[in-house]
């Protein structure tokens, strides 16, 4: 079973993160989920979704919503330093920060680990595990770009949520799925969200 750490931060783009969570669980991956206080605000603003402040309540909520097996989803608090993601002795196979704020990206680039999300990303880099950052901001300042370049040189994958249009999206859900499909590709999770370039439409 592939283990993926997933973090939501306070950038716009919560539908990407929620769809990614849904599909990772549907594919049978074990997911370690964390989210920031700002992500709770964005989730309510963009999706009318209340993310519980207590990790156990969030775990129960998403387990019911996505009908997952016991133990497949674990939710950790922002300062749960006993979580497996906090140590290089028990790293996940991959980590995705989606959406990723510029503040979170900067903290990771600077090696600051004051919260569990940043510490988990730091662990992935030092253990040479896959770290995918989905930064949602426009335009990017020189500081943003320099931080992204620093992280890319350190082994992170910078994957801005820029949907393409060659698959002829019919609605916003198709545009979200395009970005999520690219993330799943890099995580190594099989999907049939849409046809690949040069292939016939096999999307479900």
C-alpha positions in Angstrom: 0.0 0.0 0.0 1.4 3.4 -1.1 1.5 6.0 1.7 1.0 9.6 0.7 1.2 12.6 3.1 -1.3 15.3 1.9 -1.3 18.8 3.3 -3.8 21.6 2.7 -2.6 25.2 3.3 -4.4 28.5 2.9 -4.0 29.2 -0.7 -7.0 29.3 -3.1 -7.5 25.9 -4.7 -9.1 23.7 -2.1 -11.1 21.8 -4.7 -7.8 20.4 -6.0 -6.9 19.2 -2.6 -10.2 17.6 -1.8 -10.4 15.8 -5.2 -6.9 14.6 -4.7 -7.8 13.2 -1.2 -10.9 11.5 -2.7 -8.9 9.8 -5.5 -6.0 8.7 -3.4 -8.3 7.0 -0.9 -10.3 5.4 -3.8 -7.1 4.0 -5.2 -6.3 2.3 -1.9 -3.5 4.5 -0.8 -2.9 5.2 2.9 -3.2 8.9 3.4 -1.7 11.0 6.2 -3.7 14.3 6.2 -2.8 17.7 7.7 -4.2 21.2 7.2 -3.4 24.7 8.4 -5.8 27.0 10.2 -5.9 29.2 7.0 -6.9 26.1 5.0 -10.0 25.8 7.2 -11.0 29.3 6.2 -10.4 28.7 2.5 -12.3 25.4 2.6 -15.4 27.1 4.0 -15.0 30.1 1.6 -14.6 28.0 -1.6 -16.5 24.8 -0.8 -18.7 25.6 2.2 -16.8 22.8 3.9 -16.1 22.9 7.6 -12.8 21.3 8.4 -12.9 20.2 12.0 -10.2 21.6 14.3 -9.8 18.2 16.1 -7.9 15.6 14.2 -10.1 12.7 15.4 -13.3 14.5 14.2 -11.7 15.2 10.8 -10.7 11.6 10.5 -14.2 10.4 11.2 -15.7 13.0 8.8 -13.6 12.0 5.8 -13.7 8.3 6.6 -17.5 8.5 6.4 -17.5 10.8 3.4 -15.2 8.7 1.3 -16.1 5.3 2.8 -12.6 4.3 3.6 -11.3 1.3 5.5 -10.2 1.7 9.1 -6.6 2.9 9.3 -6.4 4.0 5.7 -6.8 7.7 6.6 -5.0 9.4 9.5 -5.3 13.0 10.3 -2.7 14.9 12.4 -2.8 18.2 14.2 -0.5 21.1 13.3 1.8 20.4 16.2 1.5 16.6 16.6 5.2 15.9 16.8 4.6 12.2 17.6 3.1 11.7 14.1 5.1 9.4 11.8 5.5 12.1 9.3 7.7 14.1 11.7 10.6 11.6 11.5 12.8 10.4 8.8 12.7 6.9 10.4 9.1 6.5 9.1 8.6 8.7 6.0 5.8 8.4 3.5 6.4 7.3 -0.1 5.4 10.8 -1.3 4.1 14.1 0.0 1.8 16.6 -1.7 1.1 20.2 -0.5 -2.1 21.1 -2.4 -2.8 24.0 -2.4 0.5 25.4 -1.3 0.8 29.0 0.0 3.8 31.1 -0.7 4.4 31.3 3.0 4.5 27.5 3.3 6.7 27.3 0.3 9.1 29.9 1.7 9.2 28.1 5.1 10.1 24.8 3.4 12.7 26.5 1.2 14.3 28.0 4.3 14.3 24.7 6.2 11.9 26.1 8.9 9.9 23.4 10.6 7.8 25.3 13.2 4.7 23.4 12.1 4.2 19.7 11.3 3.5 20.5 7.6 6.8 22.1 7.1 8.6 19.5 9.1 7.0 16.7 7.1 8.2 18.4 3.8 11.7 18.8 5.3 11.7 15.1 6.1 10.8 14.2 2.5 13.7 16.3 1.2 16.3 15.0 3.5 15.2 11.4 2.9 15.2 11.9 -0.9 11.5 11.1 -1.1 9.1 12.7 -3.5 7.8 16.1 -2.5 5.2 17.8 -4.8 4.2 21.4 -4.2 1.2 22.9 -5.9 1.6 26.7 -5.5 -1.5 28.8 -6.2 -0.6 32.4 -6.7 -0.4 34.8 -9.6 1.7 36.6 -10.6 4.8 35.2 -9.0 7.2 37.7 -7.5 11.0 37.2 -7.8 11.0 36.0 -4.2 8.4 33.3 -5.0 10.4 32.2 -8.1 13.7 32.1 -6.2 12.1 29.9 -3.5 10.7 27.6 -6.1 14.0 27.3 -7.9 15.8 26.6 -4.6 13.3 23.8 -3.8 13.4 22.4 -7.4 17.2 22.2 -7.1 16.7 20.4 -3.7 14.6 17.7 -5.4 11.0 19.0 -5.0 8.5 19.0 -7.8 6.9 22.4 -8.4 3.5 21.7 -10.0 1.4 24.9 -10.4 -2.3 24.1 -10.9 -2.4 25.2 -14.6 -5.1 23.3 -16.4 -4.8 22.7 -20.2 -7.6 22.8 -22.6 -6.7 20.2 -25.3 -9.0 17.7 -23.5 -11.9 20.1 -24.1 -13.1 20.5 -20.5 -16.8 20.7 -20.1 -16.9 22.3 -16.7 -14.8 23.3 -13.7 -14.7 19.7 -12.5 -12.9 18.7 -15.7 -10.4 21.5 -15.1 -9.8 20.4 -11.5 -9.4 16.8 -12.7 -6.7 17.8 -15.2 -4.5 19.1 -12.4 -5.2 16.3 -10.1 -4.4 13.8 -12.8 -0.9 15.3 -13.2 -0.4 15.1 -9.4 -1.5 11.4 -9.4 0.9 10.7 -12.2 3.8 12.1 -10.2 2.7 10.2 -7.0 2.5 7.0 -9.0 -1.2 6.3 -8.6 -3.1 4.9 -11.6 -6.1 6.8 -12.8 -8.5 7.2 -15.8 -9.5 10.7 -15.3 -8.9 11.8 -18.9 -7.2 10.7 -22.1 -3.5 11.2 -22.4 -2.1 13.2 -25.3 -2.3 11.1 -28.4 -4.8 8.5 -26.9 -8.5 8.1 -27.3 -10.8 9.3 -24.6 -11.0 6.7 -21.9 -12.1 9.1 -19.1 -14.9 7.9 -16.8 
